[in-house]
Amino acid sequence: MMGAIVLSHRWLGIAFCLLFAMWFASGIVMHFVPFPSLTEAERFAGLAPLDRGGTTISVADAVAASGITDGTRVRLIQRSDGPVYVVSGPAGSRAVRASDRGDASVTSADVALTIVQGYSRQRGLDAPRAAIVARSDHDQWSVPNGFDRHRPLFRAALGDAPGTEVYVSSLTGEVVLDTTRSERAWNWAGSVLHWIYPTVLRSSWAVWDRVVWTLSLLALIAALLGAVLGIVRIRFRKGQISSPYRGWHALHHLIGLAATLFVLSWIFSGWLSMDHGRLFSRGQLTPTEAGVVDAAPDWRDASPLDLPPISPSAREVEWFAFGGRVYRRDRLALGHQTLIRAGDAPRDGQAAYLDTQEIGDLTARLGAGCAAPFLLAGNDDYPAQSAIPGAPVYRTTCGDLWFDVDAADGKVLQRLDPSRRVYRWLYSALHTLDFPILLAHARLRDALIVSLCTLGLMFSITGVVIGWRRLRASLAS
């Protein structure tokens, strides 16, 4: 039995020692430089004030013209080529010209470039030599599935000092991603390595999922076998732990003993990051629940919301269905909106959000025995945040089932059943150390992550040396 463990650990270790070292080193980089994305602050800063003079069709007309029969949200934005409605539903998004119901998708590089230039001016980005450099379905920075409803994407290089590149959706004409030269460089050493994210693999989610899940599982088995051997081979001399090995093997043994708990928990939680519903629930609404939350309204009900008129300082207007009624929210600034429901006075300031009664009425239809919604604290063990700074998030508990709702736009941010709550600790807490007490002390958390990953890297390097020597000796013989 022990002989089989030794052989299995030896050859799995040789196969995965470089992968272990890569994961620990890239994990440090990822903690400080996340994968490129367009934040809500960046997206909103690039929006121009709305020109209602070019809007002649109604929301209902825009939904009908889009062809999206399950549309649940409609946004009005000002593009450089005129105002457009963006109609969104579970199946996808489409853009419609607000002047004549025409298709507002972007097929021309010239139009895409004009959109990029207008976006750059709004954000104060320097774009003296902006140019469209590609139009493609996937590249290294646009492989996440969230971009599927926008493909193909136009990629524009601004020609500025930071090397900024922005991506324009061909279906809605919106800027959906930006990257800088520094982000791209660090992510080659961070996320791309850590997630095994080369475009050729990640462009097929199903293949990437199976490959990384399998590699992570084999790496976990190698670590477990090593932990068993490390504990069995412990020796005590004069009351102190020692190793029967010498040289690099002794270093590997002793550092491994010191790092066993962290290495096992980190590799295990990393494997769980690829769970995707295999062992734990995915935190997504069931089809029945989604039918309640995403029920398409009668968009003719949006007509009364044309009054009061949209503020001239509004940069985005969104109509959305919630609890069977249509609401309009005018985005005046990143953290400032006005919320309107037909027949009610506009809600502004601190009250510009859905209230507990409205949220409770909806969530009561999602589960049995639902309690009244309560405001989610910022330091909750199961955190959820609105994209709007300062906007409240409410949690409703329906027995063992919890729903977190963004009061700014009515989106269900989280569905937490017992399985998902366990997953939060086994994956997120163990892998990123986002325990509430550590989140409250960011520098301590940074220091712990760097120290533990460095310890794991040192352990992995000893494995690389031992593995190389063993492999070289085997090949020579």
C-alpha positions in Angstrom: 0.0 0.0 0.0 2.7 2.5 1.0 4.7 1.6 -2.1 1.8 2.5 -4.3 1.4 5.8 -2.5 5.1 6.6 -2.9 5.1 5.8 -6.6 1.8 7.7 -7.2 3.0 10.8 -5.4 6.4 10.6 -7.1 5.1 10.6 -10.6 2.1 12.9 -10.0 4.5 15.2 -8.3 6.8 15.2 -11.3 3.9 15.9 -13.6 2.4 18.7 -11.5 5.3 20.4 -9.6 5.6 23.1 -12.2 1.8 23.6 -12.2 1.9 24.0 -8.4 4.7 26.6 -8.6 2.8 28.4 -11.3 -0.4 28.5 -9.3 1.3 29.9 -6.2 3.3 32.6 -8.0 0.4 33.7 -10.3 -1.9 33.7 -7.3 0.2 36.5 -5.7 -0.1 38.6 -8.9 -3.8 38.0 -9.3 -4.5 39.3 -5.8 -3.2 42.7 -6.7 -4.0 42.8 -10.5 -7.4 41.2 -11.3 -8.4 40.2 -14.8 -9.3 43.2 -17.0 -12.9 44.4 -16.8 -14.9 47.5 -17.3 -16.1 48.7 -13.9 -19.5 50.4 -13.5 -17.7 53.6 -12.7 -15.7 53.5 -16.0 -18.8 52.5 -18.0 -20.9 55.3 -16.6 -18.1 57.9 -16.9 -18.1 57.2 -20.7 -21.8 57.9 -21.2 -22.8 61.2 -22.8 -25.8 63.2 -21.5 -29.0 62.1 -23.3 -30.4 64.2 -26.2 -34.2 63.5 -26.1 -34.7 65.6 -29.2 -33.6 62.5 -31.2 -36.0 60.2 -29.5 -39.3 59.8 -31.3 -40.4 56.2 -30.6 -41.8 54.7 -27.4 -40.3 52.0 -25.2 -43.0 49.5 -26.4 -42.1 50.3 -30.1 -38.4 49.7 -29.3 -39.1 46.3 -27.7 -41.2 45.3 -30.7 -38.6 46.4 -33.2 -35.8 44.5 -31.3 -37.5 41.2 -31.9 -36.7 40.2 -28.3 -39.9 38.7 -27.1 -38.7 38.1 -23.5 -37.2 41.5 -22.9 -37.1 42.5 -19.3 -35.0 45.6 -19.4 -34.7 48.6 -21.7 -32.0 51.3 -21.5 -31.8 54.5 -23.4 -28.3 55.8 -24.0 -26.7 58.5 -26.1 -24.2 57.1 -28.7 -22.1 59.2 -30.9 -24.4 58.3 -33.8 -27.6 59.2 -31.9 -29.8 57.9 -29.1 -30.5 54.2 -29.0 -32.6 51.8 -27.0 -30.9 48.7 -25.7 -33.4 45.9 -25.1 -32.2 43.0 -23.0 -33.7 39.7 -22.0 -32.4 36.2 -21.0 -31.7 35.3 -24.6 -29.6 38.4 -25.5 -29.5 42.1 -26.2 -30.3 44.3 -29.3 -30.0 48.0 -30.0 -32.7 50.0 -31.8 -32.4 53.6 -33.0 -34.6 55.8 -30.9 -35.5 58.0 -34.0 -36.9 55.4 -36.4 -36.9 51.9 -34.9 -34.0 50.9 -37.2 -31.4 48.3 -36.3 -28.6 50.1 -34.3 -26.1 47.2 -34.3 -22.6 48.2 -35.4 -21.3 46.6 -38.6 -18.9 49.4 -39.7 -15.4 50.0 -38.2 -15.9 53.7 -38.8 -19.1 53.8 -36.6 -17.2 51.7 -33.9 -14.3 54.2 -34.0 -16.7 57.2 -33.6 -18.2 55.5 -30.6 -14.8 54.9 -29.1 -13.8 58.5 -29.7 -16.9 59.8 -28.0 -16.5 57.4 -25.1 -12.9 58.5 -24.7 -13.8 62.2 -24.6 -16.4 61.6 -21.9 -13.8 59.8 -19.7 -11.1 62.3 -20.4 -8.9 59.6 -22.0 -6.2 60.7 -24.5 -7.1 59.2 -27.9 -5.0 61.1 -30.5 -4.4 58.1 -32.7 -7.4 55.9 -31.9 -7.9 53.1 -34.4 -9.9 49.9 -34.8 -7.3 47.1 -34.8 -9.5 44.0 -34.8 -13.1 42.7 -35.1 -13.3 39.2 -33.7 -15.3 36.8 -31.5 -12.6 36.1 -29.0 -9.2 37.3 -28.0 -7.2 36.9 -24.8 -9.0 39.5 -22.8 -12.6 38.9 -24.1 -12.9 35.2 -23.5 -15.3 35.3 -20.5 -18.8 34.1 -21.2 -20.4 37.4 -20.2 -19.3 38.8 -23.6 -21.2 36.2 -25.6 -24.2 38.5 -26.0 -21.9 41.2 -27.5 -19.8 39.2 -30.0 -18.2 39.9 -32.3 -16.3 42.8 -30.7 -14.5 45.7 -32.2 -11.1 46.3 -30.5 -9.8 49.8 -30.6 -6.3 51.0 -29.6 -6.3 54.6 -28.3 -2.7 55.2 -28.9 -2.2 56.8 -25.5 0.7 56.5 -23.0 -0.9 53.7 -20.9 -1.6 51.7 -24.1 -5.4 51.6 -23.5 -7.6 49.4 -25.7 -11.4 49.4 -25.6 -13.9 46.9 -26.9 -17.2 47.8 -28.6 -20.2 45.4 -28.8 -21.3 44.9 -32.4 -24.8 44.2 -31.1 -25.4 47.2 -28.9 -22.6 49.6 -29.8 -21.6 50.0 -26.2 -18.1 49.9 -24.8 -18.0 46.7 -22.8 -14.3 46.2 -21.8 -11.1 48.2 -21.5 -7.5 47.1 -20.8 -4.2 48.9 -20.4 -0.7 47.7 -21.3 0.2 47.2 -17.6 -2.9 45.1 -17.0 -2.3 42.9 -20.0 1.4 42.4 -19.0 0.7 41.5 -15.4 -2.2 39.2 -16.4 0.0 37.1 -18.5 1.9 36.4 -15.3 -1.3 36.3 -13.3 -4.8 35.2 -14.4 -3.8 33.7 -17.8 -1.4 31.3 -16.1 -3.5 30.7 -13.0 -6.7 29.9 -14.7 -5.0 28.2 -17.6 -6.6 30.8 -19.9 -5.0 30.7 -23.3 -7.5 31.8 -25.9 -7.4 28.6 -27.9 -8.6 26.7 -24.8 -10.8 29.2 -23.1 -12.8 30.1 -26.2 -14.5 26.7 -25.7 -15.9 26.9 -22.2 -16.9 23.2 -22.0 -13.5 22.0 -23.0 -11.7 24.4 -20.7 -14.0 23.4 -17.8 -13.2 19.7 -18.2 -9.5 20.2 -18.7 -8.9 22.5 -15.7 -11.3 20.5 -13.4 -9.4 17.3 -14.2 -5.9 18.9 -13.8 -7.0 20.4 -10.4 -8.4 17.1 -9.2 -5.1 15.3 -10.1 -3.1 18.0 -8.4 -5.3 17.6 -5.3 -4.7 13.9 -5.2 -0.9 14.5 -5.5 -1.0 16.9 -2.6 -3.1 14.5 -0.5 -0.7 11.6 -1.1 2.3 13.9 -0.3 0.6 14.9 3.0 0.2 11.3 4.0 3.8 10.5 3.2 5.0 13.6 4.9 3.2 12.7 8.2 4.2 9.0 8.1 7.9 9.9 7.6 8.1 12.3 10.5 11.0 11.6 12.9 11.6 13.0 16.4 15.0 13.7 17.6 15.5 15.1 21.1 11.9 16.1 21.2 12.0 18.0 17.8 10.5 17.1 14.4 13.1 16.0 11.9 13.2 14.3 8.5 14.9 11.1 7.5 15.9 12.7 4.2 18.8 14.9 3.3 19.3 17.9 0.9 16.4 18.9 -1.3 14.3 16.0 -0.1 14.6 17.2 3.5 13.7 20.7 2.5 10.7 19.4 0.6 9.6 17.3 3.6 10.0 20.0 6.2 8.5 22.9 4.2 5.7 20.5 3.2 4.9 19.8 6.8 4.8 23.5 7.6 2.7 24.2 4.6 0.5 21.1 4.6 -2.7 22.7 5.9 -2.5 25.7 3.6 -1.5 23.8 0.5 -4.3 21.2 0.9 -6.9 23.8 1.6 -5.8 26.0 -1.2 -5.6 23.3 -3.8 -8.9 21.9 -2.6 -10.6 25.2 -2.8 -9.0 25.9 -6.2 -10.5 22.7 -7.5 -13.9 23.8 -6.1 -13.6 27.0 -8.1 -14.2 24.7 -11.1 -17.2 23.0 -9.5 -19.9 24.6 -11.7 -22.7 22.6 -10.2 -21.0 19.2 -9.9 -21.1 19.0 -6.1 -22.6 22.3 -5.0 -25.5 24.4 -6.3 -24.6 27.2 -8.6 -26.5 29.9 -6.9 -28.8 30.5 -9.9 -32.5 31.0 -10.0 -34.5 27.9 -10.9 -36.5 28.1 -14.1 -39.7 28.6 -12.0 -38.0 31.4 -10.0 -36.6 33.0 -13.1 -40.0 32.9 -14.6 -41.2 35.1 -11.8 -38.2 37.5 -11.6 -37.7 37.8 -15.4 -41.3 37.8 -16.5 -41.7 40.1 -19.5 -44.1 42.9 -18.8 -46.6 44.6 -21.1 -44.3 47.3 -22.3 -47.2 49.6 -23.1 -47.3 50.1 -19.3 -44.1 52.1 -19.7 -45.9 54.9 -21.6 -47.2 56.7 -18.4 -43.6 56.8 -17.2 -42.8 59.4 -19.9 -44.0 61.9 -17.4 -42.2 63.6 -15.6 -39.8 64.3 -18.4 -36.3 63.0 -18.3 -33.8 65.3 -16.7 -31.4 67.0 -19.2 -28.5 65.8 -17.0 -29.5 62.1 -17.2 -26.8 59.9 -18.8 -28.9 56.7 -18.9 -32.5 55.8 -18.5 -33.6 52.3 -17.7 -37.1 50.8 -17.7 -37.4 47.5 -15.9 -40.1 45.1 -14.7 -40.3 44.2 -11.0 -43.1 42.4 -9.4 -45.4 42.8 -12.4 -45.0 46.5 -12.7 -42.7 48.7 -14.8 -40.3 51.2 -13.3 -38.1 53.9 -14.8 -34.8 55.0 -13.3 -32.9 58.0 -14.5 -29.2 57.7 -13.9 -27.9 61.3 -13.2 -24.6 60.4 -11.7 -22.8 57.2 -10.7 -24.4 57.2 -7.2 -27.4 59.3 -8.0 -30.6 58.1 -9.6 -34.3 58.9 -9.7 -36.9 56.1 -9.5 -40.4 56.4 -10.9 -43.4 54.0 -10.8 -46.5 54.8 -12.8 -49.0 56.8 -10.6 -46.4 57.6 -8.0 -44.3 60.7 -7.3 -40.6 60.4 -8.3 -38.3 59.0 -5.7 -35.0 60.9 -5.3 -32.1 61.1 -2.9 -31.9 58.5 -0.2 -35.4 57.2 -1.2 -34.6 56.6 -4.9 -34.8 52.8 -4.5 -37.2 50.0 -4.2 -38.7 49.7 -0.7 -39.0 46.6 1.5 -42.7 46.2 0.7 -42.0 46.0 -3.1 -39.1 43.6 -2.6 -41.1 41.5 -0.1 -44.0 41.2 -2.5 -41.8 39.7 -5.2 -39.6 37.4 -3.0 -42.8 36.0 -1.4 -43.6 34.5 -4.8 -40.1 32.8 -4.9 -40.4 30.6 -1.8 -42.6 29.6 1.1 -42.6 31.2 4.6 -40.6 34.3 3.5 -39.7 36.8 6.2 -39.7 40.5 5.7 -36.7 41.8 3.8 -33.9 43.3 5.8 -31.0 45.6 4.9 -27.8 43.7 4.3 -24.9 44.9 6.3 -21.6 45.7 4.6 -19.7 43.2 6.7 -22.2 40.3 6.3 -20.7 36.8 6.1 -22.4 36.4 2.7 -21.8 39.8 1.1 -23.6 41.2 -1.9 -23.0 44.7 -3.3 -25.0 46.9 -5.7 -23.2 48.3 -8.7 -24.4 51.7 -7.5 -22.3 53.1 -4.7 -24.3 53.4 -1.5 -27.4 51.7 -2.9 -29.1 49.3 -0.4 -29.2 45.5 -0.9 -32.0 43.6 0.9 -32.1 40.0 1.9 -35.2 37.9 2.2 -35.0 34.5 4.0 -37.5 31.9 2.9 -36.6 29.1 5.3 -33.3 27.8 4.2 -33.4 29.8 0.9 -32.1 33.3 0.8 -32.5 36.0 -1.9 -30.5 39.2 -2.1 -32.1 41.9 -4.2 -30.4 45.2 -5.4 -32.9 48.0 -4.5 -31.4 50.2 -7.2 -32.5 48.1 -10.2 -34.4 45.1 -8.8 -31.9 42.5 -9.8 -31.5 39.3 -7.7 -27.8 39.4 -6.9 -27.6 36.1 -5.0 -29.7 32.9 -4.4 -28.2 31.2 -1.4 -29.4 27.8 -0.4 -27.6 25.7 2.3 -25.3 24.1 -0.4 -24.3 27.5 -1.7 -23.6 28.9 1.7 -21.3 26.0 2.4 -19.6 26.6 -0.9 -18.9 30.2 0.0 -16.7 29.1 2.9 -15.1 26.0 1.2 -14.2 27.9 -2.0 -14.1 31.7 -1.5 -13.0 31.9 2.1 -10.3 29.2 1.8 -9.0 30.3 -1.6 -9.0 34.1 -1.2 -9.1 34.5 2.6 -12.1 36.8 2.3 -13.1 36.0 5.9 -15.0 39.1 7.3 -12.4 39.7 10.0 -9.6 39.8 7.3 -11.6 42.0 4.9 -11.8 44.5 7.8 -7.9 44.5 7.9 -6.9 44.6 4.3 -3.1 44.9 4.9 -3.1 41.9 7.2 -5.0 40.0 4.5 -2.5 41.1 1.8 0.4 40.0 4.0 -1.1 36.6 4.8 -1.9 35.9 1.1 1.6 36.9 0.0 3.3 35.0 2.8 1.3 31.8 2.4 1.6 31.8 -1.4 5.4 32.4 -1.0 5.6 29.4 1.3 3.7 27.3 -1.2 6.0 28.5 -4.0 9.1 27.6 -2.0 7.6 24.1 -1.4 6.8 23.8 -5.1 10.3 24.8 -6.1 11.8 22.0 -4.0 9.4 19.6 -5.7 10.6 20.9 -9.1 14.2 20.3 -8.3 13.5 16.8 -6.9 11.3 16.0 -9.9 13.9 17.2 -12.4 16.6 15.1 -10.8 14.4 12.0 -10.7 13.3 12.5 -14.3 16.8 13.0 -15.5 18.1 9.9 -13.6 15.2 7.8 -15.1 15.9 9.0 -18.6 19.7 8.4 -18.2 19.0 4.8 -17.0 
